[in-house]
Amino acid sequence: MIDIALLPEQRGRGIGTVLLEQLVGEARRAGKAVRLRVLRTNRALSLYRRLGFRVAREADVYAELEWHGVDAQAKTAS
C-alpha cells in the first residue's frame, strides 16, 4: 500500500481503522513490520498509536512510525 487518503466528509467514521487493521493483520500473518510516514500534525497519529505503531524517528515535519507485531489490544489484555 502506498497511500491512504480519505475525503474530509469520510473521516472519523472508522474507515481508516478498518483499512489499517486489515493491513496490520496481513503483516502479522506474514511476520512483517509495517512502516509509515505521516505529518507530525496529522490527527491520524492517535489512530496509529492506538493500533500499536511507535515513532521510529522524526524529521522535519514528518514522523516515521513502525509496527512490529505487538498490537495495542494485546498489550492492554496483559
C-alpha positions in Angstrom: 0.0 0.0 0.0 1.4 3.4 -0.9 -1.1 5.9 0.4 -4.3 6.2 2.3 -6.3 9.4 2.0 -9.9 9.9 3.0 -12.2 12.7 1.9 -12.9 15.1 4.8 -16.5 14.0 5.0 -15.5 10.4 5.3 -13.1 10.9 8.2 -14.0 9.8 11.7 -16.2 7.0 10.5 -13.9 4.1 11.2 -12.8 3.6 7.6 -9.1 4.2 8.2 -9.3 2.0 11.3 -10.7 -0.9 9.2 -8.1 -0.5 6.5 -5.2 -0.3 8.9 -6.5 -3.3 11.0 -6.6 -5.3 7.8 -3.1 -4.2 6.8 -1.7 -5.0 10.2 -3.5 -8.4 10.2 -1.8 -9.3 6.9 1.6 -8.1 8.3 1.1 -10.2 11.4 0.3 -13.3 9.4 3.3 -12.7 7.2 5.6 -11.9 10.1 6.4 -8.5 8.6 6.7 -5.0 10.0 4.6 -2.0 8.8 6.2 1.4 8.3 4.6 4.7 7.5 5.4 8.3 7.3 2.9 11.0 8.4 2.9 14.7 9.1 3.5 15.2 12.8 0.4 17.4 12.9 -1.9 14.7 11.4 -4.9 13.8 13.5 -4.5 10.2 12.5 -1.4 9.9 14.7 -3.7 8.9 17.6 -5.2 6.1 15.4 -1.7 4.8 14.5 -0.6 4.8 18.2 -3.8 3.0 19.2 -3.1 0.3 16.7 0.4 -0.2 18.1 2.6 1.9 15.9 5.5 3.6 17.6 7.6 6.6 16.4 10.9 5.3 14.9 12.2 8.7 14.0 11.1 12.3 13.4 12.5 14.5 10.7 11.4 18.0 9.7 7.6 17.9 9.7 7.2 14.2 9.4 7.2 11.3 11.8 8.2 7.8 10.7 6.2 5.1 12.6 6.7 1.3 12.8 4.5 -1.6 13.8 6.4 -4.8 14.8 3.7 -7.3 15.6 2.5 -6.3 19.0 -0.8 -4.5 18.7 -2.4 -2.3 21.3 -5.1 -4.8 22.1 -2.6 -7.5 23.0 -0.7 -5.0 25.3 -3.9 -3.9 27.2 -5.0 -7.5 27.6 -1.9 -8.5 29.5 
